[in-house]
Amino acid sequence: MQRQRTLRNKVSCVGVGLHSGKEVKLELKPADVDSGVIFLRTDLLNHPKIHATAANVTATLRATTLSENGAKVFTIEHLMSALNACQIDNCEIEISAEEPPVLNGNSIDFFNMIQAAGVIEQDKERETIRLEKIYRVDGEEGKRFVMALPYDGFRVSFVSVNPHPLIGIQYGDFEITKEIYKKEIAPARTIAYEKEVDTLREMGLGLGGTLENVIVYNDAGWLNKLNYPDELVRHKILDVIGDMRLAGIFNCHIVAAASGHALNTKLAKKIYADFAKRSDINGIGN
């Protein structure tokens, strides 16, 4: 039997959003049993709540966006990934803008914040979702897919396909435990192609990106030092872990090929829809 978990103490950080470039304060706080993960926009009137569930996903362009009660938050996948790896069921997240701080462009700072806050078990059992069938979502072009298979644990296998010869095909396969996540996944940063940077900024994206929080490459090579030779696929796995937390906490083996936020969250929605009526499952149906 596993009990639900929340933070022992509150913990906060400040920074700028990866895409918005806006300054933001983020505070993680303990939450009651069966609360799930909830964002509160402290910069808006009445501090509207946005529940971090797959049903509230409204956009997936370069990041995952959640909307509820007339408010939104986006680029939540890195924080959600750390919460998932640390098996946090219930957490209240106060945020002073629409996007969490990018920090180092990965999830290691969020992971360390959670560990610094401490984690406590709560007085209610967690009913982990256990898949009874295979779930699969395919991309329209037929070259991308993501699937979730029944599995006694949590594992992610990912094939990343990039046409640039510097990157090419990368493969990662990890059993996701807190220790493995901290060492092998959490330090992997988001990535950008230098030729795309100006176009992204014209679209209002990547305004907070720097060589401190994004690994950038061009036709000559990398502009900054990599944390891993295959950092791209590791960050893709980081994103999958975050996006899938929107379906709840569950055991499965995620297998993906060239998947992104759009496919990840479609899969999360399918799983969420099947289990949403089971109100006894924490993080589902909030």
N, C-alpha and C positions, 0 to 999 in steps of 0.2 A: 504494500500500500504506500502510495506517495501522497504527501500532503501538499496543498497549495502553498505557494511561496510569494513573498513580497520583500521589499527592502526593509532593513532595520531602521535606517535613518535617511533623511533627505540629503541630496547631493546636487550640486549645480555646476554649470560652466557657462562661459560666454564665448562668442565668436561671430563669424559671418556665415550666411548661407552659401552653399556651393553655387546655386544658380541665381538666386536673388541678389547676392552680394550684400544683403542687409544685416546689420548688427542684430544679435538676438541673444537673449538669456534663456537657458533651458534649466529646469529644475525637475529632478526625479524624486517622487515622494512615495511613501508607503500607501497602500490602498487596501480596502476591506476585501474579504473573501468574495469571490464571484463577481468582482468589479471588472476584471479584465484589464487591458491596457487602454487608458483614456488620455487623450490630449486635451488641454484646456488653453484656449487662446486668451492669454491675460491682457493682450493689447486691444481686445474688442469688448464692446459693451456686454455686460452680464457673463463674460468669460464662457462662451459657448463650448460645449463638449463635443469632441469627435472621437467616437469609439474606433479603435484600431482593429476593424474586422473587414473581411474581404467584401462584404456587402457595401461598404462605404468607399471602395476604390472607384474613382471617377476619371482618372487619366494616368497614362503610363509613358509619356514622352520624356525620355532620358531620366525618369525618376518615377516613383510611385506616389500618387496623390490620393488623399482621403478627404471626403467632404461630408459634412453633416451639420444640421442646425444653422445653415447659412454661412458656414465657415469652412476653411480648408487648411490642410497642412500637406507639404510635399517633401520629397527626398527623405522619407522616413525609414527607408529600408536598412540603412546602416545601424541606426538605433534599435530597430526591431530585430535585427540580426543578433545584436549583443544580448538583448532581452531573451531571445529564444535560446541562445547558447547557454545562458545562465539559468534557464528554466524558471523565469519570472512569470508567474500567472497574473499577478495584480500589481499595477503601477499607475500612478497619476503623474502625468507629464505636463507641467506648466511651461508654456512657451510664449515668448513675447513678440513673435512674428510668425510668418506663415511657413518658415523653413528652419529646421534645426541647424545648429552650427556644423560646418563641414569638418572643423578641427584638422586632423591629419589626412582626411580623405578616405578613411577606412573606418573600422569599428573598435580599434584597440582602446581609444580613449573612453568610449562609452562602456566597454567591458571593464576597464579599470575603475571607472566611476561606480559601477554597480558593486564591484568587489570592495571598494572603499566604503560604500554605504553599508555594506553587510547585507546578508540575506537571512530571512527567518522563515520557518515553517509556520503555517497558520492552522487554525483548528477546524479544518475541513479537508476531506479527501479530494485529491485531484483525480478526475477520471480521464486519463489520457486516451485520446482518440486512437483506435486501432482499426486500420483499414481492412476491409473484408473483400475488396476487389481492386483491380488495377484502374487507375485514373490516367487519362492521357489527353493532351491538347496538342494539336499540330498547327504549324504556321501555314498561312495561305499558300505560300510558294512550295510547300512540301519538303523543305530542306531543314526545317527547325521543328523541334518538339520538346515537350517536357512531360514526364510521367511520374506517378507515385505508385509504388508497389508495396504490398504488405510486407512488413519487416519488423523483427524484434529488436528495435533500436532506432537510431536515426543516422542515415548514411546518405551522402550526396556524391554522385558520379556525373561529371560534366565534361563535354567536348566543346571547346571553343574553336570556332573557325573564323580566321581573319585573313583576307586576301593579301595583306601586306606581307612581303617575304621576311620582314624582320620578326614577325609574330607567327604567322601560319597557323597550324593546328596545335592546340595545347589540350592536354587531358589531365584532369584531377579526380581523385577518388579518395574520399575521407569518411571515416566513421566520426561522427560529430559528438565529441565529448567536450566538456569545458576546457580540459587541458590541451587537447588537440586543436580546438578552435583558437585558443589564445596564441599558440605557437605557430600554427600553420595557415590560419585563415584571417584572423582579425587584423594583422598588419598589412594586408593586401589593399592597395589604394585603387581608386577609380582611375580611368585611363582616357586619354584624348589624343587624337591625331592633329598635329600642328596646323595642317591646312584647313581643318574644320573649325578651329577656334573662333576666327572672325565671324563665320556664318552663325555659329552658336550664339555669340554675343549679340549679333543683330536680331536674333530671335528672343533675346532677353534671357539667355541661358548661359551658365558658366561664368557669371559675373564675379563670383567669389573664388574662382579657381586660380591657383598659382602653382609654381613648381614645388611648393612646400606640401601641397595636398593633392596634386594630380600628377600621375606619371604621363609624360608627353613624349611622343615619338614623331620623327619626320623621316624623309626618305634616306637620310644619312645615318640615323640611329636614334638612341634615346637621349633626351635632353637632361635627364636626371638619373641618379643611381637607383636601380631596382632593389626592392627588398627580397625578391625571389626571381629566378630566371623565368618562371611561369606565373608571374604576378597577375596577369590578366585573367587566367582561368580561376585562380584563387579568389579574385574579387567577384567574379561571376558566381562562384559558390557562396560567397558572403551575401550577395544580393538574394540568391534563392532562399537562403536560410531566413532572411528578413521578410521577404515577400510571403513565404509559406506560413510564417507565424500569424498572418492575418486569417488563416483558417483555424487557428487554435494550436494547442500543443498536442502533437501526435507522433506516433511511431510510424516510420515509413522509410523506403529507399527511393530517393529522388534520382531519376536518370534524365539527363537533359543534353540536347545537342543544339548549340547556338541559340539558346533561349535568352529572352530578355524579360523586362518587367511586364510587358503585355501578356506573354504566354504564362509567365509565372503566376500572375494574379488571376488569369482565367482559370488556371488549375486550382488555385486557392478558392476561387468562387465556387467551383464545382464541388469541392470537398466540403466547403462551408455550407452549401445549400443542402447537402445530404445529411449533415449533422446539426443544422441550426435549430431543429425542433427539439433536440435533446437538451433541454434547459439545465440538466444536471451537469453538463460538461462546461467547465470553466472556459471563458473566452469565446463561447459560442452563444449566439442569440442575445448578446447584450444590447 
